[in-house]
Structure formats: structure tokens, C-alpha cells
Amino acid sequence: MVLRMLVAAGCVLASPALAQEPDPDPAGRSGGVEGRWAGSVVLPTGELPFSVSFERADGVLSATMDIPVQGALGLPLTAVSYEDGRVHFELEASIGLAVWDGALTDDAIEGEFTQGVMTGTFSVSREDPPEAEAEEPVPYREEEISFENGDVHLEGTLTLPEGAGPFPGVVLITGSGPQDRDEVVAGFAVFRLLADHLTRQGIAVLRYDDRGVGGSTGSVSGSTSSDFAGDALAGLARLSEHPDVDPARVGLVGHSEGAIVAPLAASRSEAVRFAVLLAGSTVPGTEILYEQSAAIQRASGVPDDRIEWNTDFQRRLFRALEAGEDLEAYREELGAAIREGIETLPEAQRAAISDVETYVQTQIDAQIDRVETPWFRYFLTYDPTEGLRGTRVPVLALFGGLDLQVLVDQNRPPLEEALAGNPDVTVEVLPRANHLFQAATTGSPAEYALLEKRFVDGFLETIADWILARFGS
């Protein structure tokens, strides 16, 4: 699960995106900054690759950042604004506030970067397919699709095979956090490549922007996995209405959190004829976070005593959240840990934090506030086996043997137990695959941007063959 982990002075907490102040320019997908941008900061010491994703909900612009080489994904940004062609965003980091201030020109944002005494420049471009790839004709049709779930408007792309239908079809459901229809993670367009392969094999595919991303309305952090199940079913209904799609042969393909959402939707509606679950967690969010954060910290070389403290703090904080307790005591403890972490930083990095107490309080507020969002509260307590037990349609579940975000040993047994009464279940582990199903070395999120932008051998074929064996012509 692509859970956004914020590392601040040695203290680790899961951190959903945080809404910013209303932005004066409510431009949409075509004219604003919404979407994902990738590039690098250029410093005297070298380049640091990063990407930033902007989303807008109810006129409010927010953003998150990925720095894959540091294993940092979905870092929430503050002071996000876009006005008169100027783009500004900031990141609270343990070595001081990092500030990006630039201008939008065509499909690039360029400007100045500052962090403490460090200065440099940055440039990011929209993460669209390369020009040559975009111009290359594809052997299928593409249609822009929109649909509604209550008062939420969602937009996406439908790809249809060549020839006469009707075809089997799938709806793709993204992982956690604001994702566009291509589910781009660390520069890897997971869903665009998956949709391309499935469509070439004769399967219609609908992929759509998450709430608050692109042309879709609503908010991710203000919603829950249960809400997203409603979005997926609305997308399935829209797909089933298409004259070239057979409504008796449609299903859901969910990745990461999407593999929690898919069984939820399947247990609610007979319109779902099958489900494909990719790297889906099957234990409550509290348990997945303990194992996930410990595995990632261990792979990053964090000392065992710090890992133990982080896990213990998470455990106590999450229990307090579930019990509805006052979190003031945890704010104090978190503040002490952040101060301790600052003291262990090199002198130059400590000096970059001009006002330690202001910085500490900002970190405390940001981290505690994020775990109190509707999305996070639901994620902590929901048991994914509830949806799995209610899923009576054929299921294919794939895990990555090197996945450090959804560990196979933790999540495979509950899945198989919950689906024990289902007569058509296939579970496979791809030994060399990470959470994105790339061929990995360690599985650490820090590797994602460094690996080849392709799936591990057998991943695409396994999904297409499984679907067509049951729902092909």
C-alpha cells in the first residue's frame, strides 16, 4: 500500500495529505497545475530528483511530494499556491523549511529552491507520455468518460479493443493518496501500462482520476475506503452501459488500497463478476503500519532501538485514537522525540532550523492532525477480511515477494482464510516483485524511481490470462 510516510527528526508517522488555504485560481485539468510533475532540484552538491502532485477539492489546492531516493513518498506540502502564473509550495523537513518558488510556463514549472543556507534551482515537467510514445498509434480506441457517485464527479479514460464487441471489461482502482488515472508512482505509470496490456489482449479498461485530482471533484483525505467503493461501483455501472462492453463480464482490479476497495465493492453489488487484487493488505491498518514502517526503516538502516520506539509510539497513539482519548500527552511525547532527533543532527543542519520550538510545534500539529482525518481513522480500524468474506465471485490475488509495504507473510494467510469458502480463488507470489510489481533488489520504496519502468516478467500475462480464461469470448 502506498502509504505516505513522513520522517521527521527520527519519528515516523503515517501522514495523509493536508488541505491548504483556498487558491485564487480554480483552474481545471487543462489550465492549472493539477496533476503530477517530475524533475529535480539542482544544488552545488548535485541533483535531487523529486515529483510533486497537486489536487484541488472544493476550490482548495493541496499537494504532496515524492523523493524516491530518500524513500519518502507522499510528503504533505504547505503554503501551496498558484496565482498569476506563479507556483509556490513548502516542505517542513528535519533540517529546515524547504521552499520552492517558481513560474509555470507551458508544461514546466521552473524557479528557485531554498532550504536554510542552501540555495539552488528546480525544474519539473508534467508527467505525460514522451512525445514519441504519445504519437505512436495504439491498436485500440480511447474515450474520455465521466460519471457520478452522489455529488462527486469523476473523470477517466476508457480504452476499447479493436474489432467488434462486446468485450469483457475492468475498472482499475488506485492505491492510497490522491492518484491520477495512470497511478503514477515515482515516475512509473502503473495503470497506464496495465491498461495498455489488457486492452491489447481484448479487455476494455476504465481508469479514472481520484477525488480531487484532474477533472474529478471531492477530497481523498476527507473520504474513506468505503466511499471509494462507491466510486468504483459507479465506474463499473458506467462501463457496463457502453455498447461495446458485456455487463455480464465486468470486474474490478485494485492495487494497494484499491485491493481493499475492490472486495468492499464486490460484497455490495452483484454487478461485480470478478476481482483482481494486487498487493492488497488483509489486516487492519494498525497492523499493516507497524510491519510496513518497521520493514522500510530496517531497509533504510534505522537503528533497532529507534524502530522499536517508533512502533511503540504508533501503537499507543493509534489505540488512543480508537478510544477517542485526548491526544495532548502524545503531542508532548512526540515533541520530545523530535527535539531529541534535532540534537542528533550535524551542527550545520541544526543551524538551518532558525526557530526550534516553532518548528517542533509545526511538526506536532501536522503529524497529529493528519492521523485524525476521516480517511486515516477508517483505515486504522477497518478489517479488510470483512469485504473478502463477502466476495463470492472469482478472485485473483497477486503479491510481491519483495514488497515492503504489504508483506506477503503477513497478508496472504488472512486472505486465504477469508476466501476459504470461495470456489474460485487464485493466489500467486511473484518472488522478485516490489509493491509496484517492478523487478526489485531490496523492495525498498527508495528503489522505485531507480528501477526500470516496467513490470516484472509474468505480471501482466498472469492477469490477462486469468481474466480471459474465465470471461473471454
C-alpha positions as CSV (number, residue, x, y, z in Angstrom):
1,M,0.0,0.0,0.0
2,V,1.5,3.3,-1.0
3,L,1.1,4.8,2.5
4,R,2.7,8.2,2.8
5,M,5.4,8.1,5.5
6,L,6.8,11.3,6.9
7,V,10.2,11.0,8.6
8,A,10.8,14.0,10.9
9,A,13.8,14.0,13.2
10,G,13.7,10.3,13.6
11,C,10.0,10.0,14.4
12,V,7.8,8.1,11.9
13,L,4.1,8.5,11.5
14,A,1.8,7.8,8.6
15,S,0.7,11.1,7.1
16,P,-2.3,11.7,4.8
17,A,-2.4,14.8,2.6
18,L,-3.3,18.0,4.3
19,A,-5.6,20.6,2.7
20,Q,-4.2,24.1,2.2
21,E,-5.7,27.6,2.1
22,P,-8.1,28.2,-0.8
23,D,-6.3,29.1,-4.0
24,P,-7.5,32.1,-6.0
25,D,-7.2,30.3,-9.4
26,P,-9.7,27.3,-9.6
27,A,-8.4,26.2,-13.0
28,G,-9.2,22.7,-14.1
29,R,-7.1,19.9,-15.6
30,S,-6.3,21.8,-18.8
31,G,-5.3,25.2,-17.4
32,G,-4.0,24.7,-13.8
33,V,-1.3,22.9,-12.0
34,E,-3.4,19.9,-11.0
35,G,-1.7,16.6,-11.7
36,R,1.8,15.1,-11.3
37,W,5.1,16.9,-12.1
38,A,8.6,15.4,-12.0
39,G,12.0,16.8,-12.2
40,S,14.9,17.7,-9.9
41,V,16.4,20.3,-7.6
42,V,19.9,21.4,-8.8
43,L,22.3,22.2,-5.9
44,P,26.1,22.8,-5.7
45,T,26.4,19.2,-4.4
46,G,24.4,17.6,-7.2
47,E,20.8,17.0,-8.3
48,L,18.0,15.6,-6.2
49,P,15.1,14.0,-8.2
50,F,11.6,14.6,-6.9
51,S,8.0,14.8,-8.1
52,V,5.0,16.8,-6.8
53,S,1.3,16.1,-7.2
54,F,-1.3,18.8,-7.0
55,E,-5.0,18.2,-6.3
56,R,-7.9,20.6,-5.9
57,A,-11.0,19.9,-3.8
58,D,-13.8,22.5,-3.3
59,G,-11.5,25.3,-4.5
60,V,-8.7,24.3,-2.2
61,L,-5.3,23.4,-3.7
62,S,-3.1,20.9,-1.9
63,A,0.0,18.9,-2.9
64,T,2.2,16.0,-1.9
65,M,5.8,15.3,-2.8
66,D,7.8,12.1,-3.6
67,I,11.6,11.9,-3.1
68,P,12.1,8.3,-4.0
69,V,15.9,8.2,-3.5
70,Q,15.2,9.0,0.2
71,G,12.4,6.5,0.4
72,A,10.0,9.5,1.1
73,L,6.6,9.2,-0.6
74,G,3.5,11.4,-0.4
75,L,5.1,14.1,1.9
76,P,2.4,16.7,2.5
77,L,3.4,20.2,1.4
78,T,2.3,23.5,3.0
79,A,1.7,27.1,1.7
80,V,0.7,25.7,-1.7
81,S,-0.5,28.4,-4.1
82,Y,-0.9,29.1,-7.8
83,E,-1.6,32.7,-8.7
84,D,-0.8,34.8,-11.8
85,G,1.4,32.0,-13.2
86,R,3.4,31.7,-10.0
87,V,3.7,28.4,-8.2
88,H,4.8,28.1,-4.5
89,F,5.0,25.2,-2.1
90,E,7.0,24.4,1.1
91,L,8.1,21.2,2.9
92,E,8.7,21.1,6.6
93,A,11.9,18.9,7.0
94,S,14.1,18.0,9.8
95,I,16.9,20.1,8.5
96,G,14.8,23.2,8.0
97,L,12.0,24.5,5.8
98,A,12.4,23.8,2.1
99,V,10.8,26.3,-0.2
100,W,10.1,26.1,-3.9
101,D,9.0,29.3,-5.7
102,G,8.7,29.3,-9.5
103,A,6.7,30.1,-12.6
104,L,4.5,28.0,-14.8
105,T,5.4,28.2,-18.5
106,D,3.7,25.8,-20.9
107,D,4.2,22.4,-19.3
108,A,7.1,23.2,-17.0
109,I,7.5,24.8,-13.6
110,E,10.9,26.4,-13.0
111,G,12.3,28.5,-10.2
112,E,14.3,28.9,-7.1
113,F,14.8,26.5,-4.2
114,T,16.0,27.4,-0.7
115,Q,16.5,25.4,2.5
116,G,18.3,27.1,5.3
117,V,21.6,28.2,3.9
118,M,21.2,26.1,0.7
119,T,20.1,27.6,-2.5
120,G,19.5,26.2,-5.9
121,T,17.2,25.9,-8.8
122,F,14.5,23.5,-9.7
123,S,12.5,22.4,-12.8
124,V,9.6,20.0,-13.1
125,S,7.6,18.9,-16.1
126,R,4.1,17.3,-16.4
127,E,4.4,13.5,-16.3
128,D,2.8,12.9,-19.7
129,P,3.9,10.1,-22.0
130,P,7.0,11.1,-24.1
131,E,6.1,12.8,-27.3
132,A,7.2,9.9,-29.5
133,E,5.2,7.5,-27.4
134,A,2.2,9.7,-27.4
135,E,2.2,9.9,-31.2
136,E,2.7,6.2,-31.7
137,P,-0.6,4.7,-32.8
138,V,-2.1,2.2,-30.5
139,P,-4.2,-0.8,-31.6
140,Y,-7.3,0.3,-29.6
141,R,-9.7,3.1,-29.1
142,E,-9.7,5.7,-26.3
143,E,-12.7,7.6,-25.0
144,E,-12.9,10.2,-22.3
145,I,-15.5,9.1,-19.7
146,S,-17.3,10.8,-16.8
147,F,-19.6,9.5,-14.2
148,E,-21.1,10.5,-10.8
149,N,-21.2,9.0,-7.3
150,G,-23.7,11.1,-5.4
151,D,-22.4,14.7,-5.5
152,V,-18.9,13.5,-6.6
153,H,-18.0,13.9,-10.3
154,L,-15.3,11.6,-11.6
155,E,-13.5,11.6,-14.9
156,G,-11.4,9.0,-16.6
157,T,-10.3,7.2,-19.8
158,L,-11.9,4.1,-21.4
159,T,-9.7,2.0,-23.7
160,L,-11.6,-0.4,-26.0
161,P,-10.0,-3.2,-28.1
162,E,-10.2,-3.2,-31.8
163,G,-12.9,-5.2,-33.6
164,A,-16.4,-6.0,-32.7
165,G,-17.6,-6.2,-29.1
166,P,-19.0,-6.7,-26.7
167,F,-15.8,-7.2,-24.7
168,P,-15.1,-8.1,-21.1
169,G,-14.1,-5.1,-19.0
170,V,-12.4,-3.9,-15.9
171,V,-12.3,-0.8,-13.7
172,L,-8.9,0.0,-12.2
173,I,-8.9,1.3,-8.6
174,T,-5.8,3.2,-7.3
175,G,-3.8,2.9,-4.1
176,S,-3.9,5.4,-1.2
177,G,-3.5,9.1,-1.6
178,P,-4.5,11.4,-4.4
179,Q,-3.7,9.5,-7.6
180,D,-4.4,10.3,-11.2
181,R,-5.9,7.8,-13.7
182,D,-2.5,6.5,-14.6
183,E,-1.5,5.8,-10.9
184,V,2.0,7.3,-11.4
185,V,4.3,6.4,-8.5
186,A,7.9,7.5,-8.6
187,G,7.6,8.1,-12.3
188,F,6.2,4.7,-13.0
189,A,2.7,4.9,-14.7
190,V,1.4,1.7,-13.2
191,F,-2.2,1.9,-14.5
192,R,-1.4,3.3,-17.9
193,L,0.9,0.3,-18.7
194,L,-1.6,-2.2,-17.2
195,A,-4.5,-0.7,-19.2
196,D,-2.4,-0.8,-22.4
197,H,-1.6,-4.5,-22.0
198,L,-5.1,-5.6,-21.0
199,T,-6.7,-3.7,-23.8
200,R,-4.3,-5.2,-26.4
201,Q,-5.4,-8.6,-25.1
202,G,-9.1,-7.8,-25.7
203,I,-10.3,-6.4,-22.4
204,A,-11.9,-3.0,-22.1
205,V,-10.4,-0.9,-19.3
206,L,-11.7,2.2,-17.4
207,R,-9.3,4.1,-15.3
208,Y,-10.2,7.3,-13.6
209,D,-8.8,10.2,-11.5
210,D,-9.2,10.0,-7.8
211,R,-11.3,12.5,-5.9
212,G,-9.8,16.0,-6.2
213,V,-7.4,15.0,-9.0
214,G,-7.7,16.2,-12.6
215,G,-11.3,16.6,-13.5
216,S,-12.7,14.7,-10.5
217,T,-14.2,16.6,-7.6
218,G,-14.2,15.8,-3.9
219,S,-11.4,15.1,-1.5
220,V,-9.3,11.9,-0.8
221,S,-8.3,12.7,2.8
222,G,-11.9,13.7,3.7
223,S,-13.2,10.3,2.3
224,T,-12.8,6.7,3.2
225,S,-12.2,3.4,1.5
226,S,-16.0,2.8,1.8
227,D,-16.6,6.0,-0.2
228,F,-14.1,4.8,-2.8
229,A,-16.0,1.5,-3.2
230,G,-19.0,3.6,-4.2
231,D,-16.8,5.4,-6.8
232,A,-15.7,2.1,-8.2
233,L,-19.2,0.8,-8.5
234,A,-20.3,4.0,-10.2
235,G,-17.5,3.5,-12.6
236,L,-18.5,-0.1,-13.2
237,A,-22.0,1.0,-13.9
238,R,-20.7,3.5,-16.5
239,L,-18.5,0.9,-18.1
240,S,-21.4,-1.6,-18.2
241,E,-23.6,0.9,-20.1
242,H,-21.2,1.0,-23.0
243,P,-22.5,-0.8,-26.1
244,D,-19.1,-2.5,-26.7
245,V,-18.8,-3.9,-23.1
246,D,-20.6,-7.0,-21.9
247,P,-22.1,-6.3,-18.4
248,A,-22.0,-10.0,-17.6
249,R,-18.2,-10.0,-17.9
250,V,-17.0,-6.9,-15.9
251,G,-14.9,-6.8,-12.8
252,L,-12.6,-4.7,-10.6
253,V,-8.8,-4.6,-10.5
254,G,-7.5,-2.9,-7.4
255,H,-3.9,-2.1,-6.4
256,S,-2.7,-1.4,-2.8
257,E,-5.7,0.3,-1.1
258,G,-7.6,-0.4,-4.3
259,A,-7.3,-4.1,-3.4
260,I,-9.2,-3.3,-0.2
261,V,-11.8,-1.3,-2.0
262,A,-12.4,-3.9,-4.7
263,P,-13.7,-6.6,-2.3
264,L,-15.8,-4.0,-0.4
265,A,-17.5,-3.1,-3.7
266,A,-17.8,-6.8,-4.8
267,S,-19.5,-7.6,-1.5
268,R,-22.1,-4.9,-2.1
269,S,-23.1,-5.5,-5.7
270,E,-23.8,-8.5,-7.9
271,A,-22.7,-6.3,-10.9
272,V,-19.1,-7.2,-10.0
273,R,-18.3,-10.5,-11.7
274,F,-14.7,-10.9,-10.7
275,A,-11.9,-9.2,-8.7
276,V,-8.2,-8.9,-9.2
277,L,-6.3,-7.9,-6.0
278,L,-2.8,-6.5,-6.5
279,A,-0.6,-6.1,-3.3
280,G,-3.6,-5.7,-1.1
281,S,-3.4,-5.6,2.7
282,T,-5.7,-8.0,4.6
283,V,-5.2,-6.9,8.2
284,P,-6.4,-3.7,9.9
285,G,-4.4,-0.5,9.2
286,T,-2.8,-0.5,12.6
287,E,-1.1,-3.9,11.9
288,I,-0.1,-3.0,8.4
289,L,1.5,0.2,9.5
290,Y,3.5,-1.4,12.3
291,E,5.0,-4.0,9.9
292,Q,5.4,-1.7,7.0
293,S,7.1,1.1,8.8
294,A,9.5,-1.3,10.6
295,A,10.4,-3.1,7.3
296,I,11.1,0.2,5.5
297,Q,13.1,1.7,8.4
298,R,15.1,-1.5,8.7
299,A,15.9,-1.5,4.9
300,S,17.0,2.2,5.3
301,G,19.4,1.4,8.1
302,V,17.4,2.9,11.0
303,P,18.7,1.5,14.4
304,D,16.6,-1.2,16.0
305,D,16.0,0.9,19.2
306,R,14.6,3.7,17.1
307,I,12.4,1.3,15.2
308,E,11.1,-0.1,18.5
309,W,10.3,3.3,19.8
310,N,8.5,4.3,16.6
311,T,6.4,1.1,16.7
312,D,5.6,1.5,20.4
313,F,4.6,5.2,19.9
314,Q,2.4,4.3,16.9
315,R,0.7,1.5,18.8
316,R,-0.1,3.7,21.8
317,L,-1.2,6.7,19.6
318,F,-3.5,4.5,17.4
319,R,-5.1,2.9,20.5
320,A,-5.8,6.4,21.9
321,L,-7.3,7.4,18.6
322,E,-9.6,4.4,18.5
323,A,-10.7,5.1,22.2
324,G,-11.4,8.7,21.5
325,E,-8.8,9.9,24.1
326,D,-7.3,13.3,24.3
327,L,-4.0,13.3,22.3
328,E,-2.3,16.1,24.3
329,A,0.0,13.7,26.1
330,Y,1.1,12.2,22.8
331,R,1.8,15.7,21.4
332,E,4.2,16.2,24.3
333,E,5.9,12.9,23.8
334,L,6.2,13.4,20.1
335,G,7.6,16.9,20.7
336,A,10.3,15.4,23.0
337,A,11.2,12.8,20.3
338,I,11.5,15.5,17.6
339,R,13.7,17.7,19.9
340,E,15.9,14.6,20.6
341,G,16.2,13.9,16.9
342,I,17.2,17.5,16.2
343,E,20.0,17.2,18.8
344,T,21.5,14.3,16.9
345,L,21.7,16.2,13.6
346,P,25.0,17.7,12.4
347,E,25.7,21.2,13.5
348,A,25.0,22.7,10.1
349,Q,21.7,21.1,9.9
350,R,20.7,22.2,13.4
351,A,21.7,25.7,12.4
352,A,19.3,25.6,9.5
353,I,16.4,25.4,11.9
354,S,16.1,29.0,12.9
355,D,13.4,28.6,15.5
356,V,13.4,25.1,17.0
357,E,10.2,25.5,19.1
358,T,8.2,26.8,16.2
359,Y,9.5,24.0,14.0
360,V,8.7,21.4,16.7
361,Q,5.1,22.7,17.2
362,T,4.5,22.8,13.5
363,Q,5.7,19.2,13.2
364,I,3.5,18.1,16.1
365,D,0.4,19.8,14.7
366,A,0.9,18.5,11.2
367,Q,1.5,14.9,12.2
368,I,-1.3,14.6,14.8
369,D,-3.8,16.4,12.6
370,R,-3.1,14.0,9.7
371,V,-3.9,10.9,11.7
372,E,-7.2,12.4,12.7
373,T,-8.6,12.7,9.1
374,P,-11.6,10.6,8.2
375,W,-9.5,8.5,5.7
376,F,-6.9,7.6,8.3
377,R,-9.4,6.8,11.1
378,Y,-11.3,4.5,8.8
379,F,-8.1,2.9,7.6
380,L,-6.8,2.2,11.1
381,T,-9.9,0.2,12.2
382,Y,-11.3,-1.4,9.1
383,D,-10.6,-5.1,8.7
384,P,-10.3,-6.0,5.0
385,T,-11.3,-9.6,5.6
386,E,-14.9,-8.3,6.0
387,G,-15.1,-7.4,2.4
388,L,-13.2,-10.6,1.4
389,R,-15.6,-12.8,3.2
390,G,-18.5,-11.2,1.3
391,T,-16.8,-11.7,-2.1
392,R,-18.3,-14.7,-3.8
393,V,-17.0,-14.1,-7.3
394,P,-13.7,-15.4,-8.8
395,V,-10.7,-13.7,-7.2
396,L,-7.1,-13.4,-8.4
397,A,-4.7,-12.1,-5.7
398,L,-1.0,-11.3,-6.5
399,F,1.7,-10.4,-4.0
400,G,5.3,-9.2,-4.5
401,G,7.9,-11.3,-2.7
402,L,10.0,-8.2,-2.1
403,D,7.1,-5.9,-1.2
404,L,8.0,-4.0,2.0
405,Q,4.7,-2.1,2.1
406,V,2.3,-5.1,2.1
407,L,4.3,-8.0,3.3
408,V,3.2,-11.3,1.8
409,D,3.8,-13.4,5.0
410,Q,1.5,-11.0,7.0
411,N,-1.2,-10.6,4.4
412,R,-1.5,-13.9,2.4
413,P,-2.8,-16.1,5.3
414,P,-5.7,-13.9,6.2
415,L,-6.7,-13.6,2.6
416,E,-6.7,-17.3,2.0
417,E,-8.7,-17.9,5.3
418,A,-11.3,-15.2,4.4
419,L,-11.8,-16.7,0.9
420,A,-11.8,-20.3,2.0
421,G,-15.5,-20.7,1.1
422,N,-15.0,-19.2,-2.4
423,P,-14.5,-22.0,-5.0
424,D,-12.5,-19.9,-7.5
425,V,-9.5,-18.2,-5.8
426,T,-6.0,-18.0,-7.3
427,V,-3.2,-16.6,-5.2
428,E,0.3,-16.1,-6.6
429,V,3.5,-14.6,-5.3
430,L,6.0,-13.0,-7.8
431,P,9.3,-13.5,-5.9
432,R,11.3,-10.6,-7.3
433,A,8.5,-8.0,-7.3
434,N,8.2,-5.0,-5.1
435,H,4.9,-3.1,-4.2
436,L,4.6,-1.7,-7.8
437,F,5.4,-5.2,-9.3
438,Q,8.7,-4.0,-10.6
439,A,11.7,-6.4,-10.6
440,A,13.4,-5.2,-7.4
441,T,16.6,-5.7,-5.5
442,T,15.5,-4.9,-1.9
443,G,11.9,-3.8,-2.3
444,S,12.5,-0.5,-0.6
445,P,10.5,2.4,-1.8
446,A,13.8,4.2,-2.3
447,E,14.4,2.0,-5.3
448,Y,11.1,2.7,-7.1
449,A,12.4,5.7,-9.1
450,L,15.7,3.9,-9.8
451,L,14.3,0.8,-11.3
452,E,13.3,0.2,-14.9
453,K,9.8,1.5,-15.6
454,R,8.4,-1.9,-16.5
455,F,6.7,-4.8,-14.7
456,V,8.4,-8.0,-13.5
457,D,8.2,-10.8,-16.0
458,G,4.8,-12.6,-15.9
459,F,2.8,-10.0,-14.1
460,L,0.8,-8.6,-17.0
461,E,0.4,-12.1,-18.6
462,T,-0.9,-13.6,-15.4
463,I,-3.7,-11.0,-15.0
464,A,-4.8,-11.1,-18.7
465,D,-4.7,-14.9,-18.9
466,W,-6.7,-15.3,-15.7
467,I,-9.4,-12.9,-16.8
468,L,-9.7,-14.3,-20.4
469,A,-9.7,-17.9,-19.2
470,R,-12.9,-17.2,-17.3
471,F,-14.5,-14.3,-19.2
472,G,-13.0,-14.4,-22.7
473,S,-15.1,-14.9,-25.8
